[in-house]
Amino acid sequence: MLLALDTATPFVTVALHDGDDVVAERASEQRMQHGEQLAPLVEQVMTDAGIVRQDLTAIAVGVGPGPFTGLRVGLVTARTLAYVLEIPVYGACSLDVLAVEAVGTGAVSTDFVVATDARRKEVYLASYDEGGRRLDGPTVARPADVATDAPVVGEGSRLYPESFPRAVGPERPSAGWLARAVAEELVELRDPEPLYLRRPDAVRPGPRKPVS
């Protein structure tokens, strides 16, 4: 049984995959409270599927790109569970998962772009071919600098319609599609490390200037 979770956006999403398909999936209703909501959602999907933690055989986790705090909650939880249960943990780019869902649901049939909210009036962006294979990115940019008439999957198209007028497909990553993507190896499997595209806001102080 594969447990999948993604905390790369303001919302938490969790799912279980039994080797054939997704058997349980839940998502948070409140924004930002990753630490408070993730563990209860994990327990809820296991209850829904009638399993206990010892039935888990692997974990999949979205590695972003996304804000540091949210990603840290999901990745630490995934790595801790994997360590305690002695099972493997696989990371996947959250933009790639959105691309897989867009292709799998028939939302796209040509080359397209995935754009998600990076805050600070920027987006995380990557481009894909019609089969969902990543062609470029991910990167972080201002919408006006990467404006396109191509179909755009993800919340970026809703936030910046003037730059991304062709909104299609899902807005946020789904743990159910993360589980399918990892189970069927539809995405590049990565180490469970956060995919940050910005330098930290906090920087180490430089050397003190001599007093003249």
N, C-alpha and C positions, 0 to 999 in steps of 0.2 A: 504494500500500500504506500503510495507516494503522497506526502504532504507538501503542498505548494503554498507559498505566501509572498505577498508583495506589499511593501510599505514605501514605495518610491513616490507616491502622490499624497495629498492630504488625507486620503482614505485608505483603510486597511482592507485587504482582500485575502481570503484563505479558502483552499479547496483540497479535496482528496480524490485521487485517481487510483482505481483498483487494477490497473494494467490493461483494461479494455476501454474505459471511459471515466469521466468525472462522476463520482457518486454522491458528493456533497460539496456545497459551496456557500460561503457567507461573505458579506461585506459590511463594513462599518457604516453607520448612519451619521456619525459626527466627524467633523474635520479635525485633523491634527493630533488627536489624542491616541497616538500609536501605542505608547507604553501601557496605557490603561485598557486598550481594546484588543490588542493582539492575542494575548494568552486566553481570554474568554472565548474569542472566536475560534481558536484552535480547539478548545474543549468542546465547543458547540458542534463543529463539523464532525469530530470524532463520535460524539453522541448521536448525531444524525445518521452516521454510517454504522453505528453499533460496534465500534472498535475501541481499543485502548492504545496507549502510546507504544506498547511493546509489539503491536501489530504493524507499526510503520517499518518500511524497508528502505526508504530514501526520502530526502527532502530537497525541494526545489525552491529557490529564492530569487526574487528580482533584485538585481544589483544596481538599478538606476539606469541612466542618470536621474538624480533627484536631490532634494535637500538633505544635508548631513544628518540631522536629527532623526528623521523618519527612516532613512536607510539604515542607520546604526541599529535601531530597534529591531528591524526585521532580520538583519544579518547576524547580530549577536544571538537572537533567539534561535535562528536556524542552526548556527554553528554549535550552540550549547546543546540543543536537542540531539544533533547528530553525534556529538561527543559522548553524551550520556548514554544514548541508545546504541552507540557503535555502528552507525549506518552512514552511508555517503551523503554528502550535500553538494548540490549542483547550482551554480549561479547562471542567470540568463539576463541579458540586456532587456530592460523593460520596454524599450522602443521596438525591439525585435518581436517581443510577444504581441504588442499591438499590431504589428505588421502581419504576423501569423493569423491573428483573429480576423483582420480585414480580408485577407485572402481566403481563409477558411469559410467565412460567411458570405463570400461573393460580393463584398462591398466594393472591391476594386477589380479591375480587369486590365489595367494598364500600369505603367510605372507610376509610382506615387511617393508621397512624403509623409513621415510621421513627425508631428510637432507637439510637444507637451509644454506645460507651464514651467518656466525656470525662474519665475518671479523677476523683480527688477525690470519689468517690461521687456523680458527676453524669453526665448524658447529654447528647449533642447530639440535638436532636429537631426534626422537622418533620412536618406533617400533609398528607395527600394525598387526592384523590378517587379513585373506583374506577378511573379511567383513568390514574392516576399523575401528575396535575397537582397541583403543590404549592399548598396552600391557605394555609399559615401556616408561619413559621419560615424558616430554621433558628434555633434558640436553644439556650442551654445552661441546664440546670435540674437541680434535685434530683428524682429519680424520684418521690418522694412528692408533690411539688408538681404533677406533670403525669401522675399515675396515670390510667389509662384501661382500659376494658373493650373498646376497639376492637382489631382485629388489629394486632400490632406486629411490624414487620420489623426485623432488625438485632440486634446482640449485646446491646443493652440489655435485651431481653426475657429473655435467658438469665441475665444478671447480676442483674436485679431483678424476679423473677417475681411478687413480692408487689404490685408497682406495675403490671406489664404481664403479666397472666396469659395472654393469648392470643398466644403466639409463633407466627409464620408466616414462611415464606419464608427468604431467605438471611440469614446473620449478618454477612458482611463484603462490601464491594464487590468485584466481579469485573472485571478489565480487559477480559475478553471482552464483558461487557455494557456497559462504558464505551465500547468501540469501536463496538458496535451503536448505542448511544444517540447518539453523536456523528455517526456515518456517516449515520444515518437522521434526525438532528435531532429526537430524541425528548426532549431536555433543552435548557434554556437554555444557549447557548454563552457562556462567560465568558472574560475575559482570564486568562492563566495566572498569577494572583496568589493567594497563600494566603488562604483564608477562615478568619480567626481570629474566635472569639467570646468570647475572654477578653482582658483587658488583660495585658500582659507582667508576669511576676513581678518582673523587675528594673526598678526605677524610678530616674529621675535624682534624685540627692540634692537636697534643697531648700537654700535659702540658710542659711548658717551663722548660728547665733544669737549675738548679741553676748555677750561675757563680762561679767558684771556685777561 
